[in-house]
Amino acid sequence: MPKGVKIGFPFRPDIEEDMKLFYNSLNEKDQRHYAALEAKKLCHGGITYIAELFNCARPTIYEGLDDIKKKTC
């Protein structure tokens, strides 16, 4: 692995920009689900990181996680 390359998060700035562009193109329900899935991938600290990245509330991400768990997408 090249020196200075991090595994995990935060994502590289160019990836973050692509994620934000995609997130902003979605409707509210899909934003909630996308944010939840991204946070779930990151484990500890993921909800806070994604909430800050997408400028959304943490409860929104929790709601998305609940939707996914209940399969009410």
TIVO-2410 file (N, C-alpha, C; in nm, 3 decimals):
# residues 73
REC num residu      c1      c2      c3 atome chaine
REC   1      M   0.085  -0.117   0.000     N      A
REC   1      M   0.000   0.000   0.000    CA      A
REC   1      M   0.089   0.124   0.000     C      A
REC   2      P   0.060   0.221  -0.086     N      A
REC   2      P   0.143   0.343  -0.092    CA      A
REC   2      P   0.138   0.420   0.039     C      A
REC   3      K   0.250   0.484   0.069     N      A
REC   3      K   0.259   0.564   0.192    CA      A
REC   3      K   0.155   0.675   0.189     C      A
REC   4      G   0.087   0.696   0.302     N      A
REC   4      G  -0.011   0.803   0.314    CA      A
REC   4      G  -0.152   0.767   0.271     C      A
REC   5      V  -0.172   0.646   0.217     N      A
REC   5      V  -0.306   0.604   0.176    CA      A
REC   5      V  -0.376   0.544   0.297     C      A
REC   6      K  -0.495   0.595   0.324     N      A
REC   6      K  -0.573   0.548   0.438    CA      A
REC   6      K  -0.678   0.449   0.392     C      A
REC   7      I  -0.704   0.352   0.476     N      A
REC   7      I  -0.812   0.258   0.452    CA      A
REC   7      I  -0.930   0.303   0.537     C      A
REC   8      G  -1.050   0.299   0.483     N      A
REC   8      G  -1.167   0.336   0.561    CA      A
REC   8      G  -1.211   0.476   0.529     C      A
REC   9      F  -1.227   0.557   0.634     N      A
REC   9      F  -1.277   0.691   0.614    CA      A
REC   9      F  -1.197   0.786   0.699     C      A
REC  10      P  -1.196   0.914   0.676     N      A
REC  10      P  -1.282   0.975   0.576    CA      A
REC  10      P  -1.240   0.939   0.434     C      A
REC  11      F  -1.339   0.947   0.346     N      A
REC  11      F  -1.310   0.921   0.206    CA      A
REC  11      F  -1.227   1.035   0.148     C      A
REC  12      R  -1.162   1.009   0.037     N      A
REC  12      R  -1.088   1.115  -0.033    CA      A
REC  12      R  -1.185   1.225  -0.071     C      A
REC  13      P  -1.137   1.349  -0.077     N      A
REC  13      P  -1.225   1.462  -0.111    CA      A
REC  13      P  -1.300   1.445  -0.243     C      A
REC  14      D  -1.238   1.387  -0.344     N      A
REC  14      D  -1.308   1.369  -0.472    CA      A
REC  14      D  -1.422   1.268  -0.460     C      A
REC  15      I  -1.403   1.165  -0.379     N      A
REC  15      I  -1.508   1.066  -0.356    CA      A
REC  15      I  -1.622   1.129  -0.276     C      A
REC  16      E  -1.587   1.208  -0.175     N      A
REC  16      E  -1.689   1.277  -0.096    CA      A
REC  16      E  -1.775   1.367  -0.186     C      A
REC  17      E  -1.712   1.438  -0.278     N      A
REC  17      E  -1.788   1.526  -0.368    CA      A
REC  17      E  -1.884   1.445  -0.456     C      A
REC  18      D  -1.836   1.333  -0.507     N      A
REC  18      D  -1.924   1.247  -0.588    CA      A
REC  18      D  -2.040   1.194  -0.505     C      A
REC  19      M  -2.012   1.154  -0.382     N      A
REC  19      M  -2.118   1.104  -0.293    CA      A
REC  19      M  -2.222   1.213  -0.266     C      A
REC  20      K  -2.175   1.336  -0.241     N      A
REC  20      K  -2.268   1.446  -0.214    CA      A
REC  20      K  -2.352   1.479  -0.337     C      A
REC  21      L  -2.291   1.479  -0.454     N      A
REC  21      L  -2.367   1.505  -0.577    CA      A
REC  21      L  -2.476   1.400  -0.596     C      A
REC  22      F  -2.440   1.275  -0.575     N      A
REC  22      F  -2.538   1.167  -0.590    CA      A
REC  22      F  -2.648   1.181  -0.485     C      A
REC  23      Y  -2.609   1.202  -0.360     N      A
REC  23      Y  -2.706   1.217  -0.250    CA      A
REC  23      Y  -2.806   1.329  -0.282     C      A
REC  24      N  -2.756   1.441  -0.329     N      A
REC  24      N  -2.843   1.556  -0.358    CA      A
REC  24      N  -2.933   1.534  -0.480     C      A
REC  25      S  -2.905   1.433  -0.560     N      A
REC  25      S  -2.990   1.404  -0.676    CA      A
REC  25      S  -3.108   1.314  -0.639     C      A
REC  26      L  -3.107   1.261  -0.518     N      A
REC  26      L  -3.209   1.166  -0.475    CA      A
REC  26      L  -3.328   1.234  -0.407     C      A
REC  27      N  -3.442   1.165  -0.406     N      A
REC  27      N  -3.555   1.216  -0.329    CA      A
REC  27      N  -3.527   1.190  -0.180     C      A
REC  28      E  -3.611   1.244  -0.094     N      A
REC  28      E  -3.586   1.239   0.050    CA      A
REC  28      E  -3.572   1.097   0.105     C      A
REC  29      K  -3.663   1.008   0.065     N      A
REC  29      K  -3.658   0.870   0.113    CA      A
REC  29      K  -3.530   0.801   0.067     C      A
REC  30      D  -3.494   0.820  -0.059     N      A
REC  30      D  -3.373   0.756  -0.111    CA      A
REC  30      D  -3.247   0.817  -0.049     C      A
REC  31      Q  -3.250   0.947  -0.018     N      A
REC  31      Q  -3.138   1.009   0.053    CA      A
REC  31      Q  -3.119   0.941   0.189     C      A
REC  32      R  -3.229   0.922   0.259     N      A
REC  32      R  -3.225   0.859   0.392    CA      A
REC  32      R  -3.166   0.719   0.383     C      A
REC  33      H  -3.207   0.644   0.283     N      A
REC  33      H  -3.158   0.506   0.269    CA      A
REC  33      H  -3.012   0.503   0.224     C      A
REC  34      Y  -2.975   0.590   0.134     N      A
REC  34      Y  -2.835   0.596   0.088    CA      A
REC  34      Y  -2.743   0.634   0.204     C      A
REC  35      A  -2.782   0.736   0.279     N      A
REC  35      A  -2.701   0.778   0.394    CA      A
REC  35      A  -2.688   0.665   0.494     C      A
REC  36      A  -2.796   0.594   0.518     N      A
REC  36      A  -2.793   0.483   0.613    CA      A
REC  36      A  -2.698   0.372   0.566     C      A
REC  37      L  -2.704   0.338   0.439     N      A
REC  37      L  -2.616   0.233   0.387    CA      A
REC  37      L  -2.470   0.273   0.394     C      A
REC  38      E  -2.440   0.397   0.360     N      A
REC  38      E  -2.301   0.443   0.368    CA      A
REC  38      E  -2.253   0.442   0.513     C      A
REC  39      A  -2.336   0.486   0.605     N      A
REC  39      A  -2.298   0.487   0.747    CA      A
REC  39      A  -2.277   0.345   0.798     C      A
REC  40      K  -2.364   0.253   0.756     N      A
REC  40      K  -2.354   0.114   0.800    CA      A
REC  40      K  -2.223   0.051   0.754     C      A
REC  41      K  -2.176   0.087   0.637     N      A
REC  41      K  -2.050   0.033   0.586    CA      A
REC  41      K  -1.931   0.074   0.673     C      A
REC  42      L  -1.942   0.190   0.737     N      A
REC  42      L  -1.828   0.247   0.808    CA      A
REC  42      L  -1.819   0.205   0.955     C      A
REC  43      C  -1.924   0.147   1.008     N      A
REC  43      C  -1.926   0.102   1.148    CA      A
REC  43      C  -1.909   0.220   1.243     C      A
REC  44      H  -1.820   0.206   1.342     N      A
REC  44      H  -1.806   0.307   1.448    CA      A
REC  44      H  -1.772   0.445   1.392     C      A
REC  45      G  -1.853   0.543   1.426     N      A
REC  45      G  -1.832   0.680   1.379    CA      A
REC  45      G  -1.893   0.710   1.244     C      A
REC  46      G  -1.946   0.608   1.180     N      A
REC  46      G  -1.999   0.625   1.045    CA      A
REC  46      G  -2.120   0.715   1.038     C      A
REC  47      I  -2.209   0.706   1.137     N      A
REC  47      I  -2.331   0.788   1.135    CA      A
REC  47      I  -2.296   0.935   1.145     C      A
REC  48      T  -2.208   0.969   1.237     N      A
REC  48      T  -2.167   1.109   1.253    CA      A
REC  48      T  -2.098   1.160   1.128     C      A
REC  49      Y  -2.006   1.082   1.074     N      A
REC  49      Y  -1.933   1.122   0.955    CA      A
REC  49      Y  -2.027   1.146   0.837     C      A
REC  50      I  -2.118   1.054   0.812     N      A
REC  50      I  -2.209   1.066   0.699    CA      A
REC  50      I  -2.308   1.180   0.721     C      A
REC  51      A  -2.356   1.197   0.844     N      A
REC  51      A  -2.447   1.309   0.874    CA      A
REC  51      A  -2.380   1.442   0.844     C      A
REC  52      E  -2.255   1.455   0.883     N      A
REC  52      E  -2.181   1.579   0.855    CA      A
REC  52      E  -2.153   1.594   0.706     C      A
REC  53      L  -2.117   1.485   0.640     N      A
REC  53      L  -2.086   1.490   0.497    CA      A
REC  53      L  -2.208   1.535   0.416     C      A
REC  54      F  -2.325   1.478   0.447     N      A
REC  54      F  -2.446   1.508   0.371    CA      A
REC  54      F  -2.528   1.620   0.433     C      A
REC  55      N  -2.479   1.674   0.544     N      A
REC  55      N  -2.552   1.781   0.613    CA      A
REC  55      N  -2.696   1.738   0.644     C      A
REC  56      C  -2.707   1.620   0.701     N      A
REC  56      C  -2.838   1.569   0.740    CA      A
REC  56      C  -2.833   1.534   0.889     C      A
REC  57      A  -2.949   1.518   0.948     N      A
REC  57      A  -2.957   1.488   1.091    CA      A
REC  57      A  -2.928   1.340   1.117     C      A
REC  58      R  -2.863   1.314   1.228     N      A
REC  58      R  -2.836   1.175   1.265    CA      A
REC  58      R  -2.964   1.092   1.277     C      A
REC  59      P  -3.073   1.149   1.335     N      A
REC  59      P  -3.197   1.071   1.340    CA      A
REC  59      P  -3.249   1.029   1.202     C      A
REC  60      T  -3.218   1.107   1.101     N      A
REC  60      T  -3.256   1.070   0.964    CA      A
REC  60      T  -3.186   0.941   0.923     C      A
REC  61      I  -3.060   0.930   0.959     N      A
REC  61      I  -2.984   0.809   0.926    CA      A
REC  61      I  -3.036   0.691   1.007     C      A
REC  62      Y  -3.067   0.714   1.135     N      A
REC  62      Y  -3.124   0.606   1.216    CA      A
REC  62      Y  -3.258   0.560   1.158     C      A
REC  63      E  -3.337   0.653   1.109     N      A
REC  63      E  -3.464   0.618   1.046    CA      A
REC  63      E  -3.441   0.533   0.921     C      A
REC  64      G  -3.340   0.572   0.842     N      A
REC  64      G  -3.305   0.494   0.724    CA      A
REC  64      G  -3.260   0.354   0.758     C      A
REC  65      L  -3.179   0.343   0.863     N      A
REC  65      L  -3.134   0.210   0.907    CA      A
REC  65      L  -3.253   0.126   0.951     C      A
REC  66      D  -3.348   0.189   1.021     N      A
REC  66      D  -3.468   0.119   1.065    CA      A
REC  66      D  -3.552   0.074   0.945     C      A
REC  67      D  -3.568   0.163   0.846     N      A
REC  67      D  -3.641   0.127   0.724    CA      A
REC  67      D  -3.581   0.004   0.658     C      A
REC  68      I  -3.450   0.006   0.645     N      A
REC  68      I  -3.379  -0.104   0.579    CA      A
REC  68      I  -3.394  -0.234   0.658     C      A
REC  69      K  -3.381  -0.222   0.790     N      A
REC  69      K  -3.393  -0.340   0.875    CA      A
REC  69      K  -3.532  -0.401   0.865     C      A
REC  70      K  -3.634  -0.314   0.858     N      A
REC  70      K  -3.773  -0.361   0.848    CA      A
REC  70      K  -3.814  -0.390   0.705     C      A
REC  71      K  -3.723  -0.360   0.611     N      A
REC  71      K  -3.750  -0.379   0.468    CA      A
REC  71      K  -3.874  -0.301   0.424     C      A
REC  72      T  -3.880  -0.175   0.470     N      A
REC  72      T  -3.993  -0.090   0.432    CA      A
REC  72      T  -3.950   0.015   0.330     C      A
REC  73      C  -3.852  -0.019   0.250     N      A
REC  73      C  -3.798   0.076   0.154    CA      A
REC  73      C  -3.894   0.103   0.042     C      A
***
